[in-house]
Amino acid sequence: MRDTVLIISCSFLNRDPRVLRQIKVLSNEFDIVACGLSNPDIAGVHYINTPFKPKNNLRRKIYEAILVFLKLDAYLYERSIHEKKIISSIFNSFSTTKPKFIFCNDIQYLHLSVKLKELWNIKLIVDFHEYAPTELEDILLWKLRFKGHYTRLLKKLLPKVDIITTVCNGIKQKFFDEFKVNVDIVLNSPEFIDLIPSKVNGKNIQLVHHGGAIRSRHLEIMIEMMDYLDPRFELNLILIESDDGYVNELKHLSKNKKINFLQSVPTEKISETLNQFDIGLFILPPVNFNYKMALPNKFFEFIQARLCIAIGPSQEMKFITNKYKLGIVSPNFTAKSMADLLNKLSIDDILDFKNNTHQNANELSFNKSANLILNHAKLMSI
């Protein structure tokens, strides 16, 4: 009989690539119980629904703000009916046994995971997809409400975590600088896909960007970029419409330009779908620390799709792009600087970069991270 692992994430599991990879790799050795906002839709995985936390009324918001101001925010969790309901649902799923260990994703369920760890006397892995205290620090009200709160929470609870992982070196160093904890790196790379680079039509070079339509990412920069590009370039946007108003604004800005808005595809089909394009584009102004250190799924999906990569000078993406000669890095985050570099690309340049992503697709796939996750799981099982 196999041991069971409880994987917890405050996300839609069926479209969270990082959590889906955790589930798949751990399911090779363990039975999986997954707790999140949607069913991961993976055969053999038992799912526990985590409902959205009800929106606070004005009285509750004022109460929480006072607790945070007085640094008494631990009460937010101790008195949370929402958290108690989740714990009750989890205990109902483990009525006759308990998991071998817990695999928690990000800070939202860190308090609850530590509580479960102590109640069951088991071990805990926490995977941070970003550095929580600076998540939306570019928004003043968010910064006032959450930065200190999350910092105090991490300071209190990180010593109780057995293994900590995150997505890149910059965030790893931040955790050490702030909390003196050691962190391992699990890249956001997908599994290796056996593809070959597509051919390039020199008269119709296809740029592509995919991901969430999030205002703070300033996707309008890519639209502005088309004003400076040669007519041979065409931009394709595959956006998850998390903000309908923003998407409509982007569509309005795109009128009379060579820009297409395409339908999103399932997570497991992303790289295969992107393979038909030529250049994967991502310009992400560093409006907060996490954006400055961004090393996202889409970057590695570009690689599995065998695309030439075109990015702004984001520290972590820049390092890998230059190390493996995968594409171009603009000197700043402006539309004009990226357009100037793209205009200089010849067909041979694009083909060379696509071939380099092809040659390094296995090296930069999920394989190494999968082995690290399994090694961590073995340590937690002792």
C-alpha positions as semicolon CSV with decimal commas, in nm:
position;residue;x (nm);y (nm);z (nm)
1;M;0,000;0,000;0,000
2;R;0,139;0,339;-0,106
3;D;0,178;0,640;0,122
4;T;-0,034;0,948;0,057
5;V;0,077;1,309;-0,001
6;L;-0,147;1,610;0,059
7;I;-0,083;1,886;-0,197
8;I;-0,238;2,223;-0,112
9;S;-0,262;2,530;-0,334
10;C;-0,485;2,837;-0,336
11;S;-0,512;2,819;-0,715
12;F;-0,713;2,662;-0,994
13;L;-0,530;2,330;-1,004
14;N;-0,636;2,237;-1,356
15;R;-0,455;2,541;-1,497
16;D;-0,166;2,582;-1,254
17;P;0,129;2,431;-1,446
18;R;0,365;2,421;-1,149
19;V;0,120;2,240;-0,921
20;L;0,015;2,002;-1,199
21;R;0,379;1,901;-1,244
22;Q;0,410;1,837;-0,869
23;I;0,103;1,616;-0,875
24;K;0,218;1,419;-1,178
25;V;0,572;1,352;-1,059
26;L;0,470;1,262;-0,703
27;S;0,189;1,036;-0,826
28;N;0,460;0,802;-0,956
29;E;0,548;0,717;-0,596
30;F;0,250;0,823;-0,384
31;D;-0,126;0,847;-0,377
32;I;-0,225;1,212;-0,407
33;V;-0,490;1,417;-0,231
34;A;-0,506;1,763;-0,391
35;C;-0,669;2,062;-0,223
36;G;-0,739;2,375;-0,428
37;L;-0,988;2,593;-0,610
38;S;-1,058;2,346;-0,892
39;N;-1,016;1,977;-0,967
40;P;-0,680;1,897;-1,132
41;D;-0,862;1,641;-1,351
42;I;-0,585;1,383;-1,318
43;A;-0,690;1,019;-1,294
44;G;-0,643;0,867;-0,950
45;V;-0,608;1,200;-0,767
46;H;-0,856;1,259;-0,484
47;Y;-0,973;1,621;-0,488
48;I;-1,079;1,841;-0,195
49;N;-1,257;2,160;-0,298
50;T;-1,132;2,481;-0,140
51;P;-1,399;2,748;-0,179
52;F;-1,309;3,112;-0,228
53;K;-1,278;3,306;0,094
54;P;-1,592;3,522;0,128
55;K;-1,535;3,892;0,069
56;N;-1,509;4,092;0,388
57;N;-1,766;4,354;0,472
58;L;-1,650;4,703;0,572
59;R;-1,658;4,623;0,943
60;R;-1,439;4,315;0,893
61;K;-1,194;4,509;0,674
62;I;-1,154;4,776;0,941
63;Y;-1,106;4,508;1,207
64;E;-0,838;4,332;0,999
65;A;-0,663;4,661;0,921
66;I;-0,643;4,742;1,294
67;L;-0,498;4,398;1,371
68;V;-0,236;4,438;1,099
69;F;-0,149;4,790;1,218
70;L;-0,105;4,661;1,575
71;K;0,093;4,361;1,445
72;L;-0,166;4,126;1,594
73;D;-0,250;3,973;1,257
74;A;-0,197;3,615;1,378
75;Y;-0,557;3,642;1,500
76;L;-0,668;3,663;1,137
77;Y;-0,590;3,294;1,102
78;E;-0,679;3,174;1,448
79;R;-1,030;3,319;1,413
80;S;-1,078;3,238;1,044
81;I;-1,397;3,039;0,987
82;H;-1,280;2,984;0,629
83;E;-0,958;2,813;0,742
84;K;-1,143;2,600;0,995
85;K;-1,380;2,479;0,722
86;I;-1,086;2,380;0,500
87;I;-0,919;2,190;0,784
88;S;-1,246;2,011;0,856
89;S;-1,276;1,906;0,490
90;I;-0,920;1,778;0,489
91;F;-0,966;1,581;0,812
92;N;-1,283;1,425;0,668
93;S;-1,075;1,298;0,377
94;F;-0,820;1,146;0,616
95;S;-1,063;0,995;0,866
96;T;-0,874;0,664;0,901
97;T;-0,517;0,763;0,818
98;K;-0,295;1,067;0,764
99;P;-0,067;1,181;0,481
100;K;0,303;1,100;0,487
101;F;0,379;1,470;0,438
102;I;0,222;1,794;0,317
103;F;0,327;1,982;0,003
104;C;0,205;2,343;0,038
105;N;0,220;2,600;-0,243
106;D;0,276;2,966;-0,161
107;I;0,184;3,168;0,144
108;Q;-0,197;3,166;0,135
109;Y;-0,223;2,824;0,302
110;L;0,107;2,829;0,489
111;H;-0,056;2,887;0,829
112;L;-0,308;2,611;0,770
113;S;-0,035;2,373;0,648
114;V;0,181;2,433;0,955
115;K;-0,124;2,373;1,176
116;L;-0,193;2,041;0,997
117;K;0,174;1,945;1,022
118;E;0,166;1,995;1,399
119;L;-0,169;1,821;1,448
120;W;-0,055;1,517;1,252
121;N;0,312;1,535;1,358
122;I;0,430;1,497;0,998
123;K;0,668;1,688;0,772
124;L;0,607;1,984;0,542
125;I;0,746;2,105;0,210
126;V;0,656;2,458;0,100
127;D;0,706;2,576;-0,257
128;F;0,700;2,953;-0,305
129;H;0,608;3,054;-0,659
130;E;0,715;3,407;-0,576
131;Y;0,831;3,621;-0,284
132;A;0,501;3,700;-0,110
133;P;0,589;4,021;0,082
134;T;0,657;4,202;-0,247
135;E;0,391;4,039;-0,466
136;L;0,198;4,360;-0,548
137;E;0,419;4,614;-0,376
138;D;0,365;4,856;-0,664
139;I;0,008;4,904;-0,532
140;L;0,020;5,123;-0,221
141;L;-0,290;4,984;-0,046
142;W;-0,172;4,627;-0,101
143;K;0,172;4,715;0,031
144;L;0,029;4,874;0,346
145;R;-0,204;4,579;0,407
146;F;0,011;4,278;0,320
147;K;0,386;4,346;0,309
148;G;0,440;4,358;0,685
149;H;0,177;4,093;0,745
150;Y;0,340;3,842;0,511
151;T;0,687;3,925;0,642
152;R;0,580;3,853;1,001
153;L;0,404;3,534;0,892
154;L;0,716;3,403;0,717
155;K;0,941;3,497;1,007
156;K;0,717;3,303;1,246
157;L;0,643;2,995;1,032
158;L;0,945;2,929;0,808
159;P;1,142;2,770;1,097
160;K;0,864;2,509;1,117
161;V;0,898;2,408;0,750
162;D;1,120;2,109;0,666
163;I;1,204;2,190;0,303
164;I;1,158;2,518;0,112
165;T;1,173;2,558;-0,265
166;T;1,125;2,848;-0,503
167;V;1,155;2,937;-0,871
168;C;1,487;3,119;-0,920
169;N;1,816;3,232;-0,770
170;G;1,705;3,589;-0,703
171;I;1,415;3,483;-0,481
172;K;1,628;3,215;-0,318
173;Q;1,879;3,483;-0,218
174;K;1,599;3,709;-0,091
175;F;1,474;3,436;0,144
176;F;1,826;3,389;0,280
177;D;1,889;3,762;0,321
178;E;1,559;3,825;0,500
179;F;1,506;3,502;0,698
180;K;1,840;3,314;0,690
181;V;1,676;3,001;0,547
182;N;1,817;2,772;0,279
183;V;1,600;2,728;-0,028
184;D;1,625;2,490;-0,324
185;I;1,534;2,590;-0,678
186;V;1,268;2,413;-0,884
187;L;1,248;2,586;-1,221
188;N;0,914;2,659;-1,388
189;S;1,013;2,442;-1,682
190;P;0,758;2,201;-1,836
191;E;0,826;1,842;-1,930
192;F;1,036;1,778;-2,239
193;I;0,832;1,772;-2,560
194;D;0,967;1,607;-2,874
195;L;0,925;1,887;-3,130
196;I;1,137;2,043;-3,400
197;P;1,163;2,414;-3,488
198;S;0,908;2,528;-3,743
199;K;1,016;2,693;-4,067
200;V;1,034;3,072;-4,089
201;N;0,855;3,271;-4,357
202;G;1,079;3,573;-4,406
203;K;0,787;3,785;-4,529
204;N;0,563;3,697;-4,235
205;I;0,756;3,645;-3,911
206;Q;0,524;3,536;-3,632
207;L;0,569;3,681;-3,283
208;V;0,370;3,529;-2,996
209;H;0,296;3,612;-2,633
210;H;0,072;3,406;-2,405
211;G;-0,039;3,444;-2,045
212;G;-0,266;3,639;-1,815
213;A;-0,408;3,977;-1,915
214;I;-0,276;4,154;-1,604
215;R;-0,246;4,534;-1,603
216;S;0,073;4,545;-1,401
217;R;0,248;4,351;-1,679
218;H;0,195;4,645;-1,916
219;L;0,116;4,432;-2,221
220;E;0,042;4,751;-2,414
221;I;0,419;4,790;-2,460
222;M;0,413;4,497;-2,705
223;I;0,127;4,661;-2,894
224;E;0,315;4,991;-2,912
225;M;0,620;4,798;-3,036
226;M;0,434;4,713;-3,358
227;D;0,448;5,083;-3,455
228;Y;0,825;5,053;-3,490
229;L;0,853;4,708;-3,649
230;D;0,908;4,619;-4,012
231;P;0,595;4,503;-4,201
232;R;0,732;4,147;-4,203
233;F;0,638;4,102;-3,834
234;E;0,298;3,996;-3,700
235;L;0,205;3,967;-3,330
236;N;-0,020;3,697;-3,184
237;L;-0,160;3,737;-2,833
238;I;-0,299;3,435;-2,649
239;L;-0,440;3,584;-2,330
240;I;-0,623;3,448;-2,030
241;E;-0,892;3,713;-1,984
242;S;-0,869;3,768;-1,610
243;D;-0,955;4,135;-1,664
244;D;-1,213;4,184;-1,940
245;G;-1,182;4,560;-1,929
246;Y;-0,806;4,544;-1,982
247;V;-0,841;4,298;-2,270
248;N;-1,088;4,531;-2,440
249;E;-0,843;4,818;-2,398
250;L;-0,567;4,607;-2,556
251;K;-0,793;4,516;-2,848
252;H;-0,877;4,882;-2,900
253;L;-0,507;4,975;-2,903
254;S;-0,444;4,697;-3,157
255;K;-0,684;4,824;-3,423
256;N;-0,527;4,861;-3,768
257;K;-0,212;4,680;-3,655
258;K;-0,085;4,335;-3,747
259;I;-0,202;4,186;-3,417
260;N;-0,420;3,881;-3,365
261;F;-0,600;3,780;-3,045
262;L;-0,618;3,401;-3,031
263;Q;-0,803;3,160;-2,805
264;S;-0,620;3,021;-2,502
265;V;-0,541;2,650;-2,494
266;P;-0,517;2,388;-2,215
267;T;-0,197;2,400;-2,012
268;E;-0,063;2,072;-2,151
269;K;-0,107;2,198;-2,510
270;I;0,072;2,533;-2,476
271;S;0,419;2,447;-2,609
272;E;0,279;2,233;-2,888
273;T;0,052;2,522;-2,993
274;L;0,334;2,778;-2,977
275;N;0,555;2,565;-3,202
276;Q;0,389;2,711;-3,515
277;F;0,525;3,059;-3,431
278;D;0,877;3,200;-3,463
279;I;0,958;3,431;-3,172
280;G;0,837;3,414;-2,811
281;L;0,800;3,769;-2,678
282;F;0,789;3,892;-2,318
283;I;0,860;4,248;-2,202
284;L;0,799;4,273;-1,827
285;P;0,881;4,608;-1,662
286;P;1,018;4,545;-1,308
287;V;0,741;4,728;-1,123
288;N;0,793;4,503;-0,822
289;F;1,057;4,262;-0,691
290;N;0,888;3,950;-0,826
291;Y;0,867;4,095;-1,176
292;K;1,232;4,195;-1,151
293;M;1,321;3,833;-1,074
294;A;1,062;3,673;-1,305
295;L;1,147;3,334;-1,452
296;P;0,797;3,221;-1,552
297;N;0,637;2,918;-1,710
298;K;0,597;3,099;-2,042
299;F;0,972;3,148;-2,078
300;F;1,033;2,773;-2,059
301;E;0,728;2,700;-2,274
302;F;0,888;2,916;-2,543
303;I;1,192;2,691;-2,517
304;Q;0,993;2,367;-2,544
305;A;0,812;2,520;-2,842
306;R;1,156;2,571;-3,007
307;L;1,110;2,946;-3,050
308;C;1,359;3,226;-3,076
309;I;1,320;3,426;-2,753
310;A;1,283;3,805;-2,729
311;I;1,274;3,950;-2,378
312;G;1,344;4,265;-2,184
313;P;1,647;4,272;-1,952
314;S;1,479;4,076;-1,671
315;Q;1,765;3,939;-1,459
316;E;1,682;3,568;-1,445
317;M;1,549;3,531;-1,799
318;K;1,840;3,731;-1,936
319;F;2,095;3,501;-1,773
320;I;1,952;3,184;-1,931
321;T;1,887;3,348;-2,269
322;N;2,246;3,468;-2,296
323;K;2,402;3,153;-2,149
324;Y;2,238;2,925;-2,406
325;K;2,215;3,183;-2,688
326;L;1,839;3,146;-2,716
327;G;1,750;3,489;-2,853
328;I;1,768;3,863;-2,796
329;V;1,755;4,079;-2,482
330;S;1,659;4,443;-2,524
331;P;1,866;4,703;-2,333
332;N;1,556;4,835;-2,155
333;F;1,183;4,769;-2,128
334;T;1,064;5,012;-2,395
335;A;0,876;4,925;-2,713
336;K;1,132;5,104;-2,931
337;S;1,437;4,923;-2,791
338;M;1,280;4,582;-2,854
339;A;1,165;4,680;-3,202
340;D;1,515;4,799;-3,294
341;L;1,662;4,459;-3,206
342;L;1,389;4,262;-3,382
343;N;1,431;4,469;-3,699
344;K;1,798;4,371;-3,710
345;L;1,722;3,997;-3,708
346;S;1,779;3,807;-4,030
347;I;1,604;3,481;-4,114
348;D;1,929;3,299;-4,041
349;D;1,951;3,466;-3,700
350;I;1,601;3,351;-3,609
351;L;1,672;2,998;-3,732
352;D;1,996;2,984;-3,532
353;F;1,817;3,088;-3,213
354;K;1,537;2,838;-3,275
355;N;1,795;2,565;-3,326
356;N;1,965;2,664;-3,000
357;T;1,639;2,629;-2,806
358;H;1,598;2,292;-2,978
359;Q;1,946;2,178;-2,874
360;N;1,887;2,284;-2,512
361;A;1,520;2,187;-2,474
362;N;1,600;1,871;-2,280
363;E;1,858;2,042;-2,056
364;L;1,604;2,314;-1,969
365;S;1,307;2,082;-1,922
366;F;1,141;1,958;-1,602
367;N;1,365;1,649;-1,579
368;K;1,613;1,787;-1,323
369;S;1,342;1,949;-1,114
370;A;1,140;1,625;-1,115
371;N;1,435;1,439;-0,966
372;L;1,478;1,707;-0,699
373;I;1,109;1,689;-0,601
374;L;1,130;1,309;-0,574
375;N;1,447;1,331;-0,365
376;H;1,273;1,577;-0,131
377;A;0,976;1,341;-0,107
378;K;1,204;1,053;-0,008
379;L;1,356;1,266;0,269
380;M;1,007;1,351;0,394
381;S;0,915;0,982;0,398
382;I;1,192;0,871;0,632
